[in-house]
Amino acid sequence: MPRLDIEAIPQSNRTGYPAPFDAAVAGRWWRRLAPAGGLTEMGASHVVLKPGAWSSQRHWHDDEDELLVMLSGEAVLVEDDSRTAIRAGDVCAWPKGVPVGHHLVNESDADCVFVAISAGNCEGSGAYSDIDMKFDGDGYYHKDGSPYPTERMR
């Protein structure tokens, strides 16, 4: 049956981000939908952001498209030069290769819930706008190329 039982999918707030960059996403709880549905050509996650949590560090992907569908609650989309309120029913899209750093911040006093979908090369590369970090399929690196002592999650 194609209907996924979201509550039956394990939930985690793990991150591969090195300290101190991991602290902002501690209130991000995700469930991997794509593997639970047997999907192999795309990624999809059901994400709950607790009040104060960030979806990620502000980033972009060189090789992976991203789509976000807000299901409930409200968050602020922070991009390079803008802040936009995102509410239930809103859809955001970021094409691969466009270096516009983005993330969501839950500045409300209630949870917000969204589905994040990705397609392309999940082993690809990208960078973070506000911090000394970039990534590729092997891990996280300082912008000078020296590695962080952490393992990138997929």
C-alpha positions as a Python dict, from the first residue, in 0.01 Angstrom:
ca = {
    (1, 'M'): (0, 0, 0),
    (2, 'P'): (151, 340, -93),
    (3, 'R'): (19, 525, 216),
    (4, 'L'): (300, 571, 467),
    (5, 'D'): (228, 551, 840),
    (6, 'I'): (435, 851, 945),
    (7, 'E'): (412, 768, 1315),
    (8, 'A'): (567, 425, 1245),
    (9, 'I'): (877, 578, 1080),
    (10, 'P'): (1157, 637, 1332),
    (11, 'Q'): (1207, 1001, 1425),
    (12, 'S'): (1549, 1154, 1491),
    (13, 'N'): (1716, 1485, 1552),
    (14, 'R'): (2063, 1359, 1462),
    (15, 'T'): (2289, 1583, 1261),
    (16, 'G'): (2635, 1548, 1115),
    (17, 'Y'): (2710, 1914, 1174),
    (18, 'P'): (3020, 1973, 1384),
    (19, 'A'): (2995, 2180, 1703),
    (20, 'P'): (2898, 2457, 1741),
    (21, 'F'): (2692, 2445, 1419),
    (22, 'D'): (2483, 2152, 1547),
    (23, 'A'): (2318, 2349, 1831),
    (24, 'A'): (2077, 2549, 1610),
    (25, 'V'): (1923, 2231, 1465),
    (26, 'A'): (1880, 2042, 1794),
    (27, 'G'): (1504, 2113, 1779),
    (28, 'R'): (1469, 1975, 1426),
    (29, 'W'): (1302, 1632, 1427),
    (30, 'W'): (1288, 1440, 1098),
    (31, 'R'): (1157, 1117, 956),
    (32, 'R'): (1298, 980, 628),
    (33, 'L'): (999, 918, 401),
    (34, 'A'): (1175, 811, 82),
    (35, 'P'): (1341, 495, 219),
    (36, 'A'): (1021, 400, 406),
    (37, 'G'): (834, 418, 74),
    (38, 'G'): (1103, 230, -120),
    (39, 'L'): (1199, 540, -320),
    (40, 'T'): (1556, 542, -452),
    (41, 'E'): (1570, 836, -697),
    (42, 'M'): (1476, 1114, -457),
    (43, 'G'): (1491, 1211, -93),
    (44, 'A'): (1194, 1313, 118),
    (45, 'S'): (1169, 1390, 487),
    (46, 'H'): (885, 1484, 721),
    (47, 'V'): (1030, 1755, 947),
    (48, 'V'): (907, 1911, 1271),
    (49, 'L'): (1078, 2231, 1385),
    (50, 'K'): (1032, 2307, 1751),
    (51, 'P'): (1011, 2675, 1853),
    (52, 'G'): (1352, 2837, 1809),
    (53, 'A'): (1490, 2559, 1587),
    (54, 'W'): (1652, 2599, 1247),
    (55, 'S'): (1595, 2360, 958),
    (56, 'S'): (1968, 2367, 878),
    (57, 'Q'): (2254, 2608, 858),
    (58, 'R'): (2193, 2846, 567),
    (59, 'H'): (2314, 2652, 261),
    (60, 'W'): (2279, 2567, -108),
    (61, 'H'): (2345, 2258, -321),
    (62, 'D'): (2552, 2242, -638),
    (63, 'D'): (2398, 1912, -755),
    (64, 'E'): (2061, 1871, -585),
    (65, 'D'): (1721, 2039, -631),
    (66, 'E'): (1515, 2107, -318),
    (67, 'L'): (1141, 2150, -268),
    (68, 'L'): (966, 2229, 60),
    (69, 'V'): (593, 2206, 135),
    (70, 'M'): (480, 2363, 463),
    (71, 'L'): (208, 2149, 624),
    (72, 'S'): (134, 2334, 947),
    (73, 'G'): (259, 2617, 1161),
    (74, 'E'): (480, 2902, 1051),
    (75, 'A'): (850, 2966, 1001),
    (76, 'V'): (1067, 3237, 853),
    (77, 'L'): (1255, 3159, 533),
    (78, 'V'): (1593, 3331, 556),
    (79, 'E'): (1777, 3378, 227),
    (80, 'D'): (2077, 3589, 130),
    (81, 'D'): (1889, 3917, 126),
    (82, 'S'): (1539, 3845, 254),
    (83, 'R'): (1318, 3708, 530),
    (84, 'T'): (978, 3568, 429),
    (85, 'A'): (702, 3418, 645),
    (86, 'I'): (618, 3064, 529),
    (87, 'R'): (283, 2921, 634),
    (88, 'A'): (77, 2604, 581),
    (89, 'G'): (19, 2549, 210),
    (90, 'D'): (325, 2747, 99),
    (91, 'V'): (574, 2578, -133),
    (92, 'C'): (941, 2678, -178),
    (93, 'A'): (1183, 2557, -445),
    (94, 'W'): (1560, 2590, -483),
    (95, 'P'): (1721, 2470, -806),
    (96, 'K'): (2061, 2305, -791),
    (97, 'G'): (2360, 2518, -872),
    (98, 'V'): (2208, 2848, -760),
    (99, 'P'): (2422, 2977, -472),
    (100, 'V'): (2144, 3134, -265),
    (101, 'G'): (2183, 3031, 97),
    (102, 'H'): (1853, 2940, 262),
    (103, 'H'): (1702, 2786, 573),
    (104, 'L'): (1389, 2804, 786),
    (105, 'V'): (1381, 2938, 1141),
    (106, 'N'): (1085, 2870, 1368),
    (107, 'E'): (1043, 3203, 1546),
    (108, 'S'): (692, 3116, 1666),
    (109, 'D'): (586, 2957, 1994),
    (110, 'A'): (445, 2642, 1824),
    (111, 'D'): (584, 2357, 1617),
    (112, 'C'): (590, 2390, 1239),
    (113, 'V'): (579, 2087, 1011),
    (114, 'F'): (695, 2050, 651),
    (115, 'V'): (801, 1795, 393),
    (116, 'A'): (1141, 1848, 233),
    (117, 'I'): (1201, 1678, -102),
    (118, 'S'): (1529, 1656, -291),
    (119, 'A'): (1636, 1515, -625),
    (120, 'G'): (1971, 1492, -793),
    (121, 'N'): (2309, 1388, -661),
    (122, 'C'): (2277, 1345, -284),
    (123, 'E'): (2653, 1281, -277),
    (124, 'G'): (2704, 1626, -432),
    (125, 'S'): (2855, 1940, -293),
    (126, 'G'): (2745, 2275, -160),
    (127, 'A'): (2833, 2541, 91),
    (128, 'Y'): (2705, 2739, 387),
    (129, 'S'): (2656, 3113, 360),
    (130, 'D'): (2722, 3228, 715),
    (131, 'I'): (2984, 2988, 849),
    (132, 'D'): (3322, 2846, 755),
    (133, 'M'): (3186, 2521, 617),
    (134, 'K'): (3122, 2345, 286),
    (135, 'F'): (3029, 1984, 211),
    (136, 'D'): (3057, 1705, -41),
    (137, 'G'): (2970, 1335, -42),
    (138, 'D'): (3260, 1258, 190),
    (139, 'G'): (3198, 1509, 467),
    (140, 'Y'): (3219, 1863, 597),
    (141, 'Y'): (3515, 2091, 535),
    (142, 'H'): (3638, 2436, 622),
    (143, 'K'): (3630, 2662, 318),
    (144, 'D'): (4010, 2621, 293),
    (145, 'G'): (3952, 2246, 237),
    (146, 'S'): (4063, 2114, 578),
    (147, 'P'): (3813, 1857, 713),
    (148, 'Y'): (3589, 1882, 1015),
    (149, 'P'): (3609, 1572, 1239),
    (150, 'T'): (3250, 1467, 1172),
    (151, 'E'): (3067, 1243, 930),
    (152, 'R'): (2808, 1381, 688),
    (153, 'M'): (2462, 1232, 731),
    (154, 'R'): (2254, 1133, 431),
}
